[in-house]
Amino acid sequence: MKTPIRLGLIGCGGIIQQQHLPTLLTLTEVQITALADPMPENLATVGETTAVTAEQHYADYRDMLAKAPLDAVIIATPHHLHAEQVIAAAEAGLTVISEKPMATSLEEATKVLDAVARHKIIYTVVHNAVFTPGALRAYELLHSNDLPIPQVGRAKSLFPMDADRHSSSPARVWRASKAAGGGCIGDTAYHEIYSLETLMCSPVRYVEARVQTRFFDIDVDDMALLLLEHENGAVSTVSTSWGMAGAGAGELGNLCEVHTRGDCLRMVGRGTALHRLARATHEWSEIDLDVTDRNRTGHAGYLQTTFAALAAGSCPPITGEMALHNLSIIEAARLASDARRAIDLTEL
Ligand SMILES: NC(=O)c1ccc[n+]([C@@H]2O[C@H](COP(=O)([O-])OP(=O)(O)OC[C@H]3O[C@@H](n4cnc5c(N)ncnc54)[C@H](O)[C@@H]3O)[C@@H](O)[C@H]2O)c1
């Protein structure tokens, strides 16, 4: 793809401002040239940071697709808008980088992949959690056969939100709304599922789960407990909640670990540290992450890798099929919870 890639942003809210822009503004392969968001204050904030002038600010993303000269878009809007916006960008012939999840149902996701294939565009979904320094190092150790295959894994992300946050902040309001595709499993557990599956080195096949609303008066789930069986027979668990007391930053709130017959590898701090427990000695050691900036975020890693691939004319590392697979696990967990039985992903 010719560089700099002319990039439009659809949605200029929290994740764009906090995670995408700090990296995008450092990449020589990209130039942000147009912005779309119905919230004038978000357009103004991102316009100021990116120096995109008001002529290229759009309240309606469809106007931006029709009028702005673009090569690619990033979509970072509430979940129920992703499928419609990806399909519209595909029809405009643009490369699409979508925030997760790709859609709110498997039916919508299939329509997205059909549009991607029909219009022959490049499409990728942000799976940032596997691009942190800790996750990259763990992947390298596990996939280079330096360590035996994991037998058991567990991941958790526990956020102790209070009820007010669901009614006060706009980003919380849509996350707590079924109509907007919100809910704890699709928003939060989403990352733990693909992270754990990557480190387990075997795809998930069977899903048992309880996906429930236990803490807040909202019409979406606020906790999800999953028991996953992988193709190779190994098992793993994911626990995610927006309301569990005692949760918080660091190991208490967030970790992803896998156990082989010899060791345990534990990633903490959203991938800023990786620890190894040797079963023979019962001693923990910290693994060298081999990077100059261990606080480099997963978004930085994902965006750098993705735009380098686009500029080189190759496929970005996260494909639509990978995002569909993750969404299938989430859909299976909902079905498993309702039916109180394990769901085989091939049933979907
Ligand atoms: N990968 C991650 O770690 C991560 C973290 C946070 C958020 N996200 C994802 O990013 C996306 C946005 O989340 P957020 O936290 O930035 O939410 P947010 O509410 O802060 O921002 C959403 C933005 O979309 C805008 N918007 C609403 N309707 C629109 C439309 N029709 N066209 C264009 N813009 C529209 C809103 O005005 C707002 O500015 C979601 O998909 C979320 O899951 C991913």
The ligand as a Tripos MOL2 file, in Angstrom:
@<TRIPOS>MOLECULE
LIG
   44    48     1     0     0
SMALL
NO_CHARGES

@<TRIPOS>ATOM
      1 N1         -8.8890   -3.1770   22.5330 N.am      1 LIG1
      2 C1         -9.0770   -2.6450   23.7370 C.2       1 LIG1
      3 O1         -8.3570   -2.8930   24.6960 O.2       1 LIG1
      4 C2        -10.1890   -1.6640   23.9020 C.ar      1 LIG1
      5 C3        -10.2790   -0.8660   25.0400 C.ar      1 LIG1
      6 C4        -11.3360    0.0630   25.1210 C.ar      1 LIG1
      7 C5        -12.2620    0.1540   24.0960 C.ar      1 LIG1
      8 N2        -12.1370   -0.6860   23.0280 N.ar      1 LIG1
      9 C6        -13.1380   -0.6770   21.9500 C.3       1 LIG1
     10 O2        -13.1300    0.5730   21.2800 O.3       1 LIG1
     11 C7        -14.4510    0.8920   20.8710 C.3       1 LIG1
     12 C8        -14.8340    2.2610   21.4400 C.3       1 LIG1
     13 O3        -14.6970    2.2200   22.8430 O.3       1 LIG1
     14 P1        -14.4120    3.5690   23.6640 P.3       1 LIG1
     15 O4        -13.9990    3.1410   25.0110 O.co2     1 LIG1
     16 O5        -13.5210    4.4420   22.9010 O.co2     1 LIG1
     17 O6        -15.8870    4.1780   23.7230 O.3       1 LIG1
     18 P2        -16.2730    5.7320   23.8350 P.3       1 LIG1
     19 O7        -17.6990    5.7580   24.2040 O.co2     1 LIG1
     20 O8        -15.2780    6.4420   24.6820 O.co2     1 LIG1
     21 O9        -16.0820    6.2660   22.3390 O.3       1 LIG1
     22 C9        -16.9470    5.8930   21.2980 C.3       1 LIG1
     23 C10       -16.9980    7.0390   20.3130 C.3       1 LIG1
     24 O10       -17.8070    6.6320   19.2130 O.3       1 LIG1
     25 C11       -18.5800    7.7690   18.8510 C.3       1 LIG1
     26 N3        -19.7400    7.3770   18.0440 N.ar      1 LIG1
     27 C12       -20.9670    6.9850   18.4610 C.ar      1 LIG1
     28 N4        -21.7580    6.7570   17.3910 N.ar      1 LIG1
     29 C13       -20.9960    6.9980   16.2880 C.ar      1 LIG1
     30 C14       -21.2380    6.9530   14.8860 C.ar      1 LIG1
     31 N5        -22.4270    6.5780   14.3910 N.pl3     1 LIG1
     32 N6        -20.2340    7.2840   14.0420 N.ar      1 LIG1
     33 C15       -19.0260    7.6580   14.5110 C.ar      1 LIG1
     34 N7        -18.7410    7.7320   15.8290 N.ar      1 LIG1
     35 C16       -19.7100    7.3970   16.7030 C.ar      1 LIG1
     36 C17       -18.9650    8.3930   20.1920 C.3       1 LIG1
     37 O11       -19.4450    9.7030   20.0290 O.3       1 LIG1
     38 C18       -17.6450    8.3050   20.9050 C.3       1 LIG1
     39 O12       -16.8290    9.4320   20.6310 O.3       1 LIG1
     40 C19       -15.3330   -0.2700   21.3400 C.3       1 LIG1
     41 O13       -15.4270   -1.2020   20.3060 O.3       1 LIG1
     42 C20       -14.5410   -0.8680   22.4800 C.3       1 LIG1
     43 O14       -14.7950   -2.2480   22.7280 O.3       1 LIG1
     44 C21       -11.1280   -1.5660   22.9050 C.ar      1 LIG1
@<TRIPOS>BOND
     1     1     2 1
     2     2     3 2
     3     2     4 1
     4     4     5 ar
     5     4    44 ar
     6     5     6 ar
     7     6     7 ar
     8     7     8 ar
     9     8     9 1
    10     8    44 ar
    11     9    10 1
    12     9    42 1
    13    10    11 1
    14    11    12 1
    15    11    40 1
    16    12    13 1
    17    13    14 1
    18    14    15 2
    19    14    16 1
    20    14    17 1
    21    17    18 1
    22    18    19 2
    23    18    20 1
    24    18    21 1
    25    21    22 1
    26    22    23 1
    27    23    24 1
    28    23    38 1
    29    24    25 1
    30    25    26 1
    31    25    36 1
    32    26    27 ar
    33    26    35 ar
    34    27    28 ar
    35    28    29 ar
    36    29    30 ar
    37    29    35 ar
    38    30    31 1
    39    30    32 ar
    40    32    33 ar
    41    33    34 ar
    42    34    35 ar
    43    36    37 1
    44    36    38 1
    45    38    39 1
    46    40    41 1
    47    40    42 1
    48    42    43 1
@<TRIPOS>SUBSTRUCTURE
     1 LIG1         1 GROUP 0 **** ****
